[in-house]
Amino acid sequence: MNDEAFNHSIRKLLKNVGINSQQAIEQAVQKGLAEGRLNGDESFPATVKVTVAGLDLELDFQGDISLE
């Protein structure tokens, strides 16, 4: 196993997930604010699920996204 390639591939995946998730959440909040469905002081419970096929690995991470 090439540890450097392995670690690089994990970091690349997590960076992609982080950037795209943040953009999607920001867009959803902006849309909600523009449509008047959000006041701008909400907090939202969020769950991130990571599944790795072939490893029988499923991870759940929970947290809150606060607008204020």
N, C-alpha and C positions, 0 to 999 in steps of 0.2 A: 504494500500500500504506500502511496506517495502522500505523506502527511501534509506537505505544502499544498499540493493540488486539492486534497480533501478539504483542508481548512479554507482555502480560497473559494471553493465552490459553495461552502456553507455561508461564508461572509457575503458572497455575491447574491445568493438567494435571499438572505435576510435583509440586505440593503434594498433589493428590489421590492420585497414585501413592505418594508418600512416606508419607502418613498411613495409607492403607489397607494398604500393604505392611507397615509397622511393626506395625499392629494384628494382621494375619494371622500374622506371625512370632511375636509375643508370645503369641498364643493357641496356636499350635502348640507352642511351648516349654512353656507352662504345662500343656498336655495331656500332653506327653511326660513331664514331671516327675511329674504326678499319676498317670500310668499306670506309672511306674517304668521307662520306657524310656530316660530321661535321668538322669544323675547330677548335672548342674548345673555341670560343669566342661568340657563339650565345646566344640569349635570346629567350625563348619560352613562349608565353602566355598559361596559363593553367586554366582549370576550374574543380572544384570538385563539384559534385552534391551529395546531401544526400537526400534520399527519405525514409520516414518511412511509410510503408503500414499500413493502419488502422487508421492513424492519419491525413491523408490528408496534410502531411507536405513534402514540397520540398524546399530545400535550395541550393543555388548556391554560391560558393565562387570562386573568380577569383584572379589571381596573376601571377607573372612571375617567370620562372625558368631561372636563368642566369648561364652560364658556366664560366663566368669571373667576 
